[in-house]
Amino acid sequence: MKNLPCPYLPEVLNQHDFNLTRRHGHEKGDAFYKDALCYAQSQWLHGKPAQAILQLNKAWMADLPLDTQIASIYPPPYQTLRWILEQAKNGDCGYLGNPVRHFQHLASRMSGPRAAIRSWRAWFCFYLAESILPRATFPRDGEQLSREGLWIPSFSQVLQEIKENGWSGEEIVARDSFGAQKS
């Protein structure tokens, strides 16, 4: 193991692989959500912050009921993402990649079940990553912006869409992950 545990993710005792989430098939409920978070912790512990972030993306694929108990124990992982980005931004925790570019691409190319809300979540993560990471080191994909004429929605619109279409209370959790940086 390389990194200390993320305090916002479940404790794991063993290293996990893709089978942990794949075993759920098309069922994306509570168990899938928790397993995606466990897989993220496993990746983080083993010095793979970029892979941990991909597992957070997977957790947001879950189809959680409005009042699920698992979300009260492990809220939507915006604060988790913030913590990982803050720990890994200097390169001391393993390969991070460029989360700003990653979330820009994810948000603009989303497909599959619940693609619209997952895209709004990715736009929020894009803004969160930009608020934490130095822009000179972690820039947007300017080529995509100009080539595709990509429109980046406003932060307030992103929050509104999450409020209207996300899990119960998700917008508050997202907003809180920014702390005093954005309102």
Buried (B, 14 or more C-beta within 10 A) or exposed (E): EEBEEBEBBBEBEEEBEEEBBEEBEEEBBBBBBBBBBBBBBBBBBBBBBBBBBBBBBBBBBBBBEEEBEBBEEBBBBBBBBBBBBEBBBEEEBBEBBBBBBBBBBBBBEBEEEBEEBBBBBBBBBBBBBBBBBEEEEBBBBEEBBEEEEBEBBEBEEBBBBBBEBBBEBBBBBBBEBBEEEEE
